[in-house]
Amino acid sequence: MELSFHGNSFQFWRRNNNIQLTDILDPFALTSELHLYGDFTDPNPLFRILLKSIYKSREKLSIECDIKRNKDKLKVNYWKIKCPYCGEEFPYSKKKPLRCPKCNNVIEKVDFRTWNSNLEKFLYGEISIKELFDSPITPTSENYEKLRDVFLDPDIPKAKINFKNGFDAIYKLFSPNQLLVISDIIKQIREKREEEIPIYSLALVDFVTYNSMFSISSRDKIFSIFSSKELKTEEWVELTQSYFCISLKKVLKGIKEKRNGSPKIIASHPFTLDIEVLYNIELFFYEWVKRPLSYSNGYTLIPRLFKDYIYSCIDKECESFYEKDFEFSSNIGNLDKAIFYLDELDFNSLVYIVSLKDFYISKIEIERNLFKIELIKGRKGVRPFWEIYTKIKKENNGIYLNVLSLTLREFTKYERILGISNDPAIILKYALKISSEITNGGKATKTVS
């Protein structure tokens, strides 16, 4: 079996592929075709400096990568469920009802949390392999004992991440063979010339999204772990190292394309569902990319490239250090204008936008079935709350979206509003409440869709 990578690994759950936004930049896209045409920005400062470094040296890059795939090595895996009534094991499917083929009983609830809890216990030596596979649902993947033997290797990320069903650590999203392959690639990247390591590191981030237990394979294509809204518990394959070349060639191609100048407009990815979700995805990328950028002594990561963005050095030579906490910053770069496209005005995404302290919300309107939020740089001055409220009451036209747009514009234009807290969440709650009261006298809702 030979597979190709489908789409962009950083697409973040695009719901409608027909919408083309060619004149904007995407702060969450990393290697996307849009991002490489303009100024670089990202919620994490490591990615901002990494992208700038790679793009600056793009003309010097002459990396060769020969794609030789062994078709016999790719194994298709799936989840197996154990019937609680008769003990029969059969492939798990999300289709309802889930009926045992032996005793015909319907299984109402499938508990992935038990598997994930037992996996953690097993890898830390608390339970046996038999106890691990006594879980009510198990994967067909192998080599868990081999993974346990090397689990303390710092190239296997243990960071906590907030996904559903107990998938609360990065390593839980991968099979043992996938982790072993990725870990070996990281070690090989460290042996490359220093000027090549950044581009290899970015390609690694692309590769891991296609080589996970949730990178679904279908019709000779493999889909990124983030190609759907939720983690898909369907069939997946364990890629060999040779497939890393696909990611490397894809990233190199994007980097070397000539950019047509910077439009000085930046946008979040269309159809952003929730800023908290983007935080988790950024953390996922960060935990992988920092590994090949660092040395390893087999027990811990050691500063090397971009060390000021990953570590805090205690002494001048950085022989004593500690890792910095992951940063998800609201700094979106040296731009005068910003546009965010959202499929719904969810509370967390709006809080993030309100928290961009250098920008105020100019207007919100509908464009191609999306909410287009335009921001302009320049919050100035101080205004009392009652003056803002009076102006909104006087100028509104009674249509909710227009009222909300007007209200958020007035609430974000100033550096400080006298009479209320300067906290973005508090400001947003006032804006939602006032907008609802003006239009229908009701209570504010958290989302508009």
Buried (B, 14 or more C-beta within 10 A) or exposed (E): EEBEBBBBBBBBBBEEEEBEBEEBBBBBBBBBEBBBBBBBBBBBBBBBBBBBBBBEBBEEBEBEBEEEBEEEBBBEBBBBBBBEEEEEEBEBBEEEEBBBEEEEBEBEEBBBBBBBBBBBBBBEEEBEEEEBBEBBBBBBBBBBEEBBEBBEBBBBBBBEBEBEBBBBBBBBBBBBBBBBBBBEBBEEBBEBEEEBBBBBBBBBBBBBBBBBBBBBBEEEEBBBBBBBEEBBBBBBBBBBBBBBBBBBBBBBEBBEEEEEEEBBBBBBBBBBBBBEBBBBBBBBBBBBBBBBBBBBEEEEBBBBBBBEBBBBBEEEEBEEBEEBEBEBEBBBBEBEBBBBBBBBBBBBBBBBBBBBEBBBBBBBEEEEEBBBBBBBBEBEEEBBEEEBBEBBEEEBEEEBBBBBBBBBBBBBBBEEBEEBEEEBBBBBBBBBBBBBBBBEEEEBBEEBE
